[in-house]
């Protein structure tokens, strides 16, 4: 929960439907809902909106 509302860098690993999946520098899994194209392999800033046991969820600021 300490991540909610913070903007962090995420390395995007893959995409599925309108979701991107990646990891933070500390290895936390992040799901990002976005219609943007060609983000796989890039490090992007993500604003975290939700946190649960297994992953974080966020949006592009």
C-alpha positions as CSV (number, residue, x, y, z in Angstrom):
1,X,0.0,0.0,0.0
2,X,3.0,2.3,0.4
3,X,3.2,2.5,-3.4
4,X,-0.3,3.8,-4.0
5,X,-0.2,7.3,-5.5
6,X,3.5,7.2,-6.2
7,X,5.1,7.3,-9.7
8,X,7.7,4.7,-10.3
9,X,9.8,3.4,-13.2
10,X,8.7,0.1,-14.7
11,X,10.4,-2.0,-17.4
12,X,7.7,-3.3,-19.7
13,X,8.0,-7.1,-20.4
14,X,5.0,-7.9,-22.5
15,X,1.5,-6.8,-23.6
16,X,-1.9,-8.6,-23.6
17,X,-5.1,-7.0,-24.9
18,X,-4.9,-3.4,-23.6
19,X,-2.7,-4.2,-20.7
20,X,1.1,-4.0,-20.3
21,X,3.0,-6.1,-17.8
22,X,6.4,-5.2,-16.3
23,X,8.6,-5.0,-13.3
24,X,9.9,-2.3,-11.0
25,X,13.6,-2.0,-10.2
26,X,12.9,-4.0,-7.0
27,X,11.2,-6.9,-8.9
28,X,7.5,-6.0,-8.2
29,X,5.0,-7.0,-10.9
30,X,3.0,-4.1,-12.4
31,X,0.0,-4.2,-14.7
32,X,-0.7,-1.0,-16.7
33,X,-3.9,-0.4,-18.7
34,X,-3.0,1.6,-21.8
35,X,-3.8,1.8,-25.4
36,X,-0.4,3.2,-26.3
37,X,1.7,1.2,-28.7
38,X,5.3,-0.1,-28.7
39,X,6.1,0.1,-25.0
40,X,7.6,-3.4,-24.7
41,X,11.3,-3.2,-23.7
42,X,11.0,0.4,-22.5
43,X,11.3,1.9,-19.1
44,X,8.3,4.1,-18.4
45,X,7.0,6.1,-15.5
46,X,3.8,4.6,-14.0
47,X,1.5,6.1,-11.3
48,X,0.4,3.3,-9.0
49,X,-3.4,3.2,-8.4
50,X,-3.8,-0.2,-6.7
51,X,-1.7,-2.6,-4.7
52,X,-2.4,-6.2,-3.7
53,X,-0.5,-9.2,-2.6
54,X,0.8,-10.3,-6.0
55,X,1.2,-7.1,-8.0
56,X,0.7,-3.4,-8.4
57,X,-1.6,-1.7,-10.9
58,X,-1.1,1.7,-12.5
59,X,-1.7,4.2,-15.2
60,X,0.6,6.3,-17.4
61,X,0.7,9.8,-15.8
